[in-house]
């Protein structure tokens, strides 16, 4: 999973989301549906 092609492709969608006008809304959604592994145990 350290192939340069994989790293580049994995980063590409993240960069697109970060550059969007609705970045704050997108991040709020991700935070809301993400599991805090420290709290999940």
Secondary structure, DSSP 8 states (H G I E B T S, - for coil): ---HHHHHHHHHHHHHHHTSTTHHHHHHHHHHHS--TTT--
